[in-house]
Amino acid sequence: MERAEVDGITLEYQVQGSGEPVVFIHGALMGDTYAPLMAEPSLKGYRFIGYHRRGYAGSSRPEGSLSVSDHAADCLRLLRKLDAVPVHVVGHSSGAIIGIQLALDAPEAVRSLTLLEPALLGVPSGEKLVEKLGASVPIYESGDKAGAVDRFLRDVCGKDYRRIVDAQAPGAIEQATADADAFFTGEFPAIAEWHFAKEDAARITQPVLSVLGANTGASIGLPVYSEIHEHVLEWFLNARPFVLPKAGHLLQVENPQDMAGGLAAFLSAN
């Protein structure tokens, strides 16, 4: 991967292809989940940018906690450095809410938004998921980073997460353990503190693709992401649905071929 120095911080990134730029903003703990999409032939006509957010892999370690807005600003700095605006934004889970914040803060920089099961947890089942995920925090505080990462990913992605990730992104779980400090001390509380209301969604006029994994509810035992999917379709002015077959919350890792096909169709229409 290459490294960009932007405003005193280092962001590790990778670029593949040429054409309209597409940036992938990864979710919690899993910094390399863009890689399976990048390998798909249906996206070869785009300039695909994957990067590690601050606190992940070879990017700068944050001094103190970072807000969702801070992560969005980092992304924008990198995109401007790469002369990649306006850009199609693809965000997964917590990365999707960073994408939303980027569209709010710099609407001129965002051509479209693809939201892969965004962490918009103000839905009926959201509190139950937050409570469930919170069980990983005392494990982390006890010093067991690997155990905390395992518990968090098991609860948010399902019990088969390791098999899925190891098949498509070898080494990603070990890297997640190395990156655990940034997540548990900064990103996790930042997600909880982030506020997003219906009037905020009304400010986003770009086309939005809301992606739901067909198997997510069954794999985690909660309908939270189905509720979020409906929430996005109701709140965002130009949102359309895409249900990804044969996939849970690991979406583009579990079924990259169909995810790439759905994304390519959306991008070509916008």
C-alpha positions in Angstrom: 0.0 0.0 0.0 1.0 3.6 -0.5 1.0 6.3 2.2 -0.2 9.9 1.9 0.8 12.7 4.3 -2.2 15.0 4.9 -2.2 17.8 7.4 0.3 16.0 9.7 -1.2 12.6 9.6 -0.4 9.5 7.5 -3.2 7.5 5.7 -2.4 4.2 4.1 -4.2 3.7 0.8 -4.5 1.6 -2.3 -5.8 2.7 -5.8 -6.8 0.4 -8.6 -8.2 1.1 -12.0 -9.2 4.4 -13.8 -12.4 6.2 -14.4 -14.8 7.9 -11.9 -13.4 7.6 -8.4 -15.0 5.4 -5.8 -13.8 5.4 -2.2 -14.5 2.5 0.3 -14.8 3.5 3.9 -14.3 0.4 6.1 -16.2 -0.4 9.2 -15.1 -1.3 12.8 -12.0 -3.4 13.2 -11.9 -4.6 9.6 -9.7 -2.4 7.6 -9.2 -4.6 4.6 -12.8 -5.4 3.8 -12.6 -3.4 0.6 -10.2 -5.9 -1.0 -12.7 -8.5 -2.2 -14.7 -5.7 -4.1 -11.6 -4.3 -5.6 -10.9 -7.7 -7.2 -14.2 -7.9 -9.0 -14.2 -7.4 -12.8 -17.5 -5.5 -12.8 -15.8 -2.6 -11.0 -12.8 -2.4 -13.3 -14.2 0.8 -15.0 -13.7 2.8 -11.9 -10.8 4.3 -10.0 -11.3 2.3 -6.8 -9.7 3.7 -3.6 -9.4 1.7 -0.4 -7.7 3.1 2.7 -7.1 2.5 6.3 -8.7 5.0 8.6 -6.6 6.6 11.4 -5.9 4.0 14.0 -5.8 1.1 11.5 -2.8 -0.8 10.2 -0.1 1.6 8.8 -2.1 4.8 9.2 -1.4 7.2 12.0 -2.5 6.3 15.5 -4.8 9.0 16.9 -3.9 11.2 19.8 -7.0 10.9 21.8 -10.4 9.8 20.5 -11.7 10.8 17.1 -15.3 11.8 16.3 -17.2 10.6 13.2 -16.6 14.1 11.8 -12.9 13.7 12.3 -12.9 10.5 10.3 -15.0 12.2 7.5 -12.5 15.1 7.4 -9.6 12.6 7.1 -11.3 10.9 4.2 -11.9 14.2 2.4 -8.2 15.3 2.9 -7.1 12.1 1.3 -9.5 12.4 -1.6 -8.4 15.9 -2.3 -4.7 14.8 -2.1 -5.5 12.2 -4.7 -7.5 14.6 -6.9 -10.5 12.2 -6.4 -13.5 14.6 -5.9 -16.3 14.4 -6.5 -16.4 10.7 -5.5 -18.8 7.9 -5.2 -18.7 6.9 -1.5 -19.2 3.3 -0.4 -19.3 2.8 3.4 -19.7 -0.3 5.5 -21.3 -0.3 9.0 -19.5 2.5 11.0 -17.8 3.4 7.7 -21.2 4.2 6.3 -22.0 6.8 8.9 -18.6 8.4 8.2 -19.7 8.5 4.5 -23.0 10.1 5.6 -21.1 12.7 7.6 -18.8 13.4 4.7 -21.9 14.1 2.5 -23.2 16.5 5.1 -19.9 18.3 5.6 -18.8 18.5 2.0 -21.8 17.8 -0.3 -19.9 19.0 -3.3 -17.4 16.3 -2.9 -19.9 13.4 -2.9 -21.4 12.1 -6.1 -23.4 9.2 -4.6 -23.6 7.2 -1.3 -23.8 3.4 -1.0 -24.6 2.5 2.6 -23.8 -1.1 3.5 -25.8 -1.8 6.6 -24.9 1.6 8.2 -24.6 1.8 12.0 -27.7 4.0 12.4 -28.7 2.4 15.7 -31.6 4.7 16.6 -34.1 2.0 15.6 -36.3 -0.3 17.8 -33.7 -3.1 18.0 -30.7 -0.8 18.1 -30.5 -0.6 21.9 -30.4 -4.4 22.1 -27.6 -4.6 19.6 -25.6 -1.9 21.5 -26.1 -3.8 24.7 -25.0 -7.0 23.1 -21.9 -5.4 21.5 -21.1 -3.7 24.8 -20.2 -7.2 26.3 -16.9 -6.9 24.4 -15.8 -3.9 26.4 -15.0 -5.5 29.7 -13.1 -8.2 27.9 -11.0 -5.5 26.3 -10.5 -3.8 29.6 -9.3 -7.0 31.1 -6.4 -7.0 28.6 -7.8 -9.7 26.3 -7.8 -7.9 23.0 -8.2 -11.0 20.9 -11.1 -12.1 23.0 -12.7 -8.7 22.8 -12.4 -8.6 19.0 -13.8 -12.1 18.7 -16.8 -11.3 20.9 -17.5 -8.1 19.0 -17.2 -9.6 15.6 -19.2 -12.7 16.6 -22.0 -10.5 17.9 -22.2 -8.1 14.9 -21.3 -10.5 12.1 -22.5 -13.9 13.3 -20.7 -17.0 14.6 -19.2 -17.9 11.2 -17.4 -14.6 10.8 -13.9 -16.0 11.1 -14.4 -18.6 8.3 -15.8 -15.9 6.0 -13.1 -13.4 6.7 -10.2 -15.9 6.6 -11.3 -17.1 3.1 -11.5 -13.6 1.6 -9.1 -11.4 3.6 -6.5 -13.6 5.3 -4.8 -11.9 8.3 -7.6 -9.4 8.7 -8.7 -10.7 12.1 -5.1 -10.6 13.4 -4.8 -7.0 12.2 -8.1 -6.2 13.9 -6.6 -7.4 17.2 -3.6 -5.1 16.6 -6.0 -2.2 15.9 -8.2 -2.9 18.9 -7.0 0.0 21.0 -8.2 2.6 18.4 -11.6 1.0 18.2 -12.4 0.3 21.8 -11.0 3.6 23.2 -12.2 5.9 20.4 -14.4 4.6 17.6 -16.9 2.7 19.7 -17.8 5.7 21.9 -17.7 8.0 18.9 -20.4 5.9 17.2 -22.6 6.1 20.3 -22.2 9.8 20.5 -22.9 10.6 16.8 -26.3 12.2 16.3 -28.2 12.0 13.0 -31.8 13.1 12.6 -34.4 13.1 9.9 -33.7 16.7 9.1 -30.1 15.8 8.5 -31.1 13.1 6.1 -33.2 15.6 4.2 -30.0 17.6 3.4 -28.5 14.7 1.5 -29.8 14.9 -2.1 -27.3 12.6 -3.7 -28.5 9.2 -4.9 -28.3 6.6 -2.1 -28.1 2.8 -2.4 -29.2 1.1 0.8 -27.7 -2.4 1.0 -29.1 -5.1 3.3 -27.7 -8.6 3.6 -30.4 -11.2 3.1 -29.1 -13.4 6.0 -28.0 -10.7 8.4 -31.0 -10.9 10.7 -30.8 -14.7 11.0 -27.0 -14.6 11.6 -27.1 -12.1 14.5 -30.6 -13.0 15.9 -31.9 -9.4 15.7 -33.8 -7.5 13.0 -31.8 -4.3 13.6 -30.3 -4.0 10.1 -33.7 -4.7 8.4 -35.1 -1.8 10.5 -32.1 0.4 9.5 -32.7 -0.5 5.8 -36.3 0.7 6.1 -35.2 3.7 8.0 -32.8 4.8 5.2 -35.4 4.2 2.5 -37.9 6.4 4.4 -35.5 9.2 5.4 -33.3 9.8 2.4 -34.8 11.6 -0.5 -33.2 9.6 -3.3 -32.7 6.2 -1.7 -33.2 2.8 -3.5 -32.9 -0.7 -2.0 -30.6 -3.5 -2.7 -30.8 -6.8 -0.9 -27.6 -8.8 -1.2 -28.3 -12.6 -1.4 -26.2 -15.1 0.4 -24.7 -12.6 2.8 -24.9 -11.3 6.4 -23.3 -8.2 7.8 -20.0 -9.1 6.1 -21.8 -8.3 2.8 -19.0 -7.5 0.4 -16.7 -10.1 2.0 -19.2 -12.9 2.0 -20.6 -12.3 -1.5 -18.3 -9.9 -3.4 -19.5 -10.9 -6.9 -23.2 -10.0 -6.4 -22.2 -6.9 -4.3 -20.0 -5.6 -7.0 -22.7 -6.3 -9.6 -25.3 -4.3 -7.7 -22.8 -1.5 -7.0 -21.7 -1.3 -10.6 -25.4 -1.0 -11.7 -26.0 1.7 -9.2 -22.9 3.7 -10.1 -23.5 3.5 -13.9 -27.0 4.9 -13.3 -25.6 7.8 -11.4 
